[in-house]
Amino acid sequence: MKELFHKYKEVISYLVFGVATTIVNILVFFLCKDVLGIDYKISNTIGWFLSVLFAFFTNKYFVFASNHEDFGSFVREMLLFYWYRILSFVVDMALMIVMIEVLHISDFWAKMITQVVVVVLNYFFSKFLIFKKKAP
């Protein structure tokens, strides 16, 4: 069992922190939309921004164990992280609009569906484009 955990530690960690990030996103979204009465597009943007900030640090240090050599490499990773998260945010927002305004799916189910798509997309961005391991 221990060997299996070590073999899949990165994926397991990503799923755990991905769920935590998704919870941050969803909680902020519904807090802004339902409690504060903010439009769902703006609520989605606020939720995205705060969850990406949370995700950067958890992905960098706990999932992919990326150690920057200097401040420049830290900034580079952060910029890449935000760039690819902006791309996934565009997918997120487009899917939300289509599902809510065109397909008339409830905002709850639209949010749940988009989060599955975004989590998978973000894993590939992080693993292969942002926190990729350097060759020894």
RAHUUR-V819541 format. One record per pair of residues at least 12 apart in sequence whose ideal C-beta (glycine too) atoms are under 10 Angstrom apart, sorted by sequence separation. I is the first residue (numbers start at 1). GAP is how many residues later the second one is. If there is no record, write none. Layout:
# RAHUUR-V819541
i = {I & I}
gap = {GAP & GAP}
This chain:
# RAHUUR-V819541
i = {31 & 32 & 98 & 99 & 30 & 32 & 33 & 64 & 97 & 29 & 32 & 33 & 60 & 96 & 99 & 28 & 29 & 31 & 32 & 66 & 95 & 96 & 99 & 28 & 29 & 31 & 95 & 98 & 29 & 30 & 60 & 96 & 28 & 29 & 32 & 59 & 60 & 92 & 95 & 96 & 25 & 28 & 29 & 92 & 95 & 27 & 28 & 94 & 95 & 25 & 26 & 28 & 29 & 56 & 57 & 60 & 93 & 25 & 28 & 29 & 56 & 59 & 92 & 95 & 24 & 25 & 27 & 28 & 91 & 92 & 95 & 24 & 25 & 27 & 57 & 22 & 25 & 26 & 53 & 56 & 92 & 24 & 25 & 28 & 55 & 56 & 88 & 91 & 92 & 24 & 25 & 91 & 23 & 24 & 53 & 21 & 22 & 24 & 25 & 52 & 53 & 56 & 88 & 89 & 92 & 21 & 24 & 25 & 52 & 55 & 88 & 91 & 92 & 20 & 21 & 23 & 24 & 88 & 21 & 52 & 53 & 88 & 21 & 22 & 49 & 52 & 85 & 88 & 89 & 20 & 21 & 24 & 51 & 52 & 87 & 88 & 20 & 21 & 87 & 49 & 52 & 85 & 88 & 17 & 18 & 21 & 48 & 52 & 84 & 85 & 88 & 17 & 20 & 21 & 48 & 51 & 84 & 87 & 17 & 18 & 48 & 49 & 84 & 85 & 14 & 17 & 18 & 48 & 81 & 84 & 85 & 16 & 17 & 83 & 84 & 14 & 17 & 45 & 48 & 81 & 13 & 14 & 17 & 18 & 44 & 47 & 48 & 80 & 81 & 84 & 85 & 13 & 16 & 17 & 80 & 83 & 84 & 16 & 45 & 83 & 14 & 15 & 44 & 45 & 81 & 82 & 13 & 14 & 44 & 77 & 80 & 81 & 13 & 14 & 80 & 81 & 12 & 13 & 79 & 80 & 11 & 13 & 41 & 44 & 78 & 80 & 10 & 44 & 77 & 9 & 10 & 76 & 77 & 10 & 41 & 9 & 40 & 41 & 40 & 41 & 40 & 63 & 66 & 40 & 64 & 44 & 59 & 63 & 64 & 43 & 47 & 51 & 55 & 59 & 63 & 66 & 66 & 69 & 44 & 59 & 60 & 64 & 65 & 66 & 25 & 29 & 40 & 44 & 51 & 55 & 59 & 64 & 66 & 43 & 59 & 63 & 64 & 65 & 66 & 64 & 40 & 44 & 48 & 52 & 56 & 60 & 40 & 55 & 59 & 60 & 59 & 34 & 33 & 56 & 30 & 29 & 30 & 33 & 29 & 30 & 26 & 29 & 26 & 25 & 26 & 29 & 22 & 25 & 26 & 22 & 25 & 23 & 22 & 25 & 21 & 22 & 25 & 19 & 22 & 18 & 21 & 22 & 21 & 18 & 19 & 18 & 21 & 18 & 15 & 18 & 14 & 18 & 14 & 15 & 18 & 14 & 11 & 14 & 10 & 14 & 10 & 11 & 10 & 10}
gap = {12 & 12 & 12 & 12 & 13 & 13 & 13 & 13 & 13 & 14 & 14 & 14 & 14 & 14 & 14 & 15 & 15 & 15 & 15 & 15 & 15 & 15 & 15 & 16 & 16 & 16 & 16 & 16 & 17 & 17 & 17 & 17 & 18 & 18 & 18 & 18 & 18 & 18 & 18 & 18 & 19 & 19 & 19 & 19 & 19 & 20 & 20 & 20 & 20 & 21 & 21 & 21 & 21 & 21 & 21 & 21 & 21 & 22 & 22 & 22 & 22 & 22 & 22 & 22 & 23 & 23 & 23 & 23 & 23 & 23 & 23 & 24 & 24 & 24 & 24 & 25 & 25 & 25 & 25 & 25 & 25 & 26 & 26 & 26 & 26 & 26 & 26 & 26 & 26 & 27 & 27 & 27 & 28 & 28 & 28 & 29 & 29 & 29 & 29 & 29 & 29 & 29 & 29 & 29 & 29 & 30 & 30 & 30 & 30 & 30 & 30 & 30 & 30 & 31 & 31 & 31 & 31 & 31 & 32 & 32 & 32 & 32 & 33 & 33 & 33 & 33 & 33 & 33 & 33 & 34 & 34 & 34 & 34 & 34 & 34 & 34 & 35 & 35 & 35 & 36 & 36 & 36 & 36 & 37 & 37 & 37 & 37 & 37 & 37 & 37 & 37 & 38 & 38 & 38 & 38 & 38 & 38 & 38 & 40 & 40 & 40 & 40 & 40 & 40 & 41 & 41 & 41 & 41 & 41 & 41 & 41 & 42 & 42 & 42 & 42 & 44 & 44 & 44 & 44 & 44 & 45 & 45 & 45 & 45 & 45 & 45 & 45 & 45 & 45 & 45 & 45 & 46 & 46 & 46 & 46 & 46 & 46 & 47 & 47 & 47 & 48 & 48 & 48 & 48 & 48 & 48 & 49 & 49 & 49 & 49 & 49 & 49 & 50 & 50 & 50 & 50 & 51 & 51 & 51 & 51 & 52 & 52 & 52 & 52 & 52 & 52 & 53 & 53 & 53 & 54 & 54 & 54 & 54 & 55 & 55 & 56 & 56 & 56 & 57 & 59 & 60 & 60 & 60 & 61 & 62 & 63 & 63 & 63 & 63 & 64 & 64 & 64 & 64 & 64 & 64 & 64 & 65 & 65 & 66 & 66 & 66 & 66 & 66 & 66 & 67 & 67 & 67 & 67 & 67 & 67 & 67 & 67 & 67 & 68 & 68 & 68 & 68 & 68 & 68 & 69 & 70 & 70 & 70 & 70 & 70 & 70 & 71 & 71 & 71 & 71 & 72 & 73 & 74 & 74 & 77 & 78 & 78 & 78 & 79 & 81 & 82 & 82 & 85 & 86 & 86 & 86 & 89 & 89 & 89 & 90 & 90 & 92 & 93 & 93 & 94 & 94 & 94 & 96 & 96 & 97 & 97 & 97 & 98 & 100 & 100 & 101 & 101 & 102 & 104 & 104 & 105 & 105 & 108 & 108 & 108 & 109 & 112 & 112 & 113 & 113 & 116 & 116 & 117 & 121}
